[in-house]
Amino acid sequence: MAEAPEKKKEERGSKEKPRRPRPMDRKPSRSYQKSDKMSDKTAIPSRLKFKKKVCRFCSGSLKEAGYRDYEALKRFTSDRGKILPRRITGCCAKHQRKVSKAIKQARNLALLPYVAE
């Protein structure tokens, strides 16, 4: 009777399970494979490429951010009334600070809503 448990252990250990492929064994996804049209320098996936945003105030298309120009400040708020971050608006740090300050002043004077209606 003492031999039976030992045989069961041997039987369990003798079965080899198929090994799951590790991440390094898998093929790279389609987006990271080089296509025939791409050269070595441009082998970056299209979702990682982005167009550099330019500050509207520095380029001269908008004047300085002031609380009185609430129509222009609406572009820098979301549909819920939140101030949009710099990475979305494309403003430089200097002008983003001025825009956020102007939005807060306009909210205080009831020119802009705190929360969307």
C-alpha positions in Angstrom: 0.0 0.0 0.0 2.9 2.3 0.5 3.9 2.0 -3.2 0.6 3.3 -4.6 1.1 7.0 -3.7 4.6 6.9 -5.1 3.4 5.7 -8.5 0.7 8.4 -8.6 3.4 11.0 -8.1 5.5 9.5 -10.8 2.5 9.4 -13.2 1.7 13.1 -12.5 5.3 14.2 -13.1 5.8 12.1 -16.2 3.1 14.0 -18.2 4.6 17.0 -19.9 2.3 19.9 -20.6 2.9 21.9 -23.7 4.8 25.1 -22.9 2.9 28.4 -23.4 4.8 30.8 -25.7 6.5 33.5 -23.8 6.2 37.1 -25.1 9.7 37.0 -26.7 8.7 33.8 -28.6 5.6 35.4 -30.1 5.7 37.1 -33.5 5.6 40.9 -33.3 2.2 42.5 -34.0 1.4 43.7 -37.5 1.8 47.4 -36.5 5.4 46.9 -35.5 6.5 44.9 -38.5 8.4 46.8 -41.2 6.5 46.9 -44.5 8.2 46.8 -47.8 7.5 50.5 -48.5 9.1 51.7 -45.2 12.7 52.4 -44.9 14.7 51.7 -41.8 14.5 55.3 -40.6 10.7 55.5 -40.8 9.8 52.2 -39.2 7.8 53.9 -36.5 4.1 52.8 -36.2 1.7 55.4 -37.5 -0.1 55.6 -34.1 3.2 56.8 -32.5 3.6 59.6 -35.0 2.0 62.9 -34.3 2.0 66.4 -35.6 3.7 69.0 -33.3 1.1 71.5 -32.1 2.1 75.1 -32.2 1.0 77.7 -29.6 -1.7 79.9 -31.1 -0.6 82.9 -29.1 3.1 82.6 -30.0 2.3 82.2 -33.7 0.2 85.3 -33.7 -3.2 83.9 -34.7 -4.7 84.9 -31.3 -4.1 88.0 -29.2 -3.2 87.7 -25.5 -5.6 85.7 -23.4 -7.9 88.0 -21.4 -10.9 87.3 -19.4 -13.0 89.7 -21.5 -12.6 87.6 -24.6 -14.7 84.7 -23.4 -15.6 83.5 -26.9 -11.9 82.7 -27.5 -11.6 81.1 -24.0 -14.4 78.7 -24.8 -12.0 76.9 -27.2 -9.8 76.1 -24.2 -12.5 74.4 -22.1 -14.1 71.0 -22.6 -17.8 70.4 -23.3 -18.2 69.9 -19.5 -16.5 73.2 -18.7 -13.1 71.9 -17.6 -9.9 73.6 -18.6 -8.2 71.6 -21.3 -4.6 70.5 -20.6 -1.6 71.8 -22.5 -1.0 68.6 -24.5 -4.4 69.0 -26.0 -4.6 72.8 -26.6 -1.0 73.0 -27.9 -0.2 76.1 -25.9 3.2 76.7 -24.5 3.6 76.7 -20.7 3.6 80.5 -20.4 0.4 81.0 -22.4 -1.4 78.0 -20.8 -0.9 79.6 -17.4 -2.4 82.9 -18.7 -5.3 81.1 -20.4 -6.2 79.2 -17.2 -6.0 82.3 -15.1 -8.2 84.2 -17.6 -10.7 81.3 -17.6 -10.9 81.4 -13.8 -11.4 85.2 -13.9 -14.2 84.9 -16.5 -15.9 82.2 -14.4 -15.7 84.5 -11.4 -17.4 87.3 -13.3 -20.0 84.8 -14.7 -18.8 85.2 -18.3 -18.0 81.4 -18.5 -19.8 78.6 -16.6 -18.1 76.6 -14.0 -20.0 73.5 -15.1 -21.7 72.7 -18.4 -25.4 73.1 -18.4 
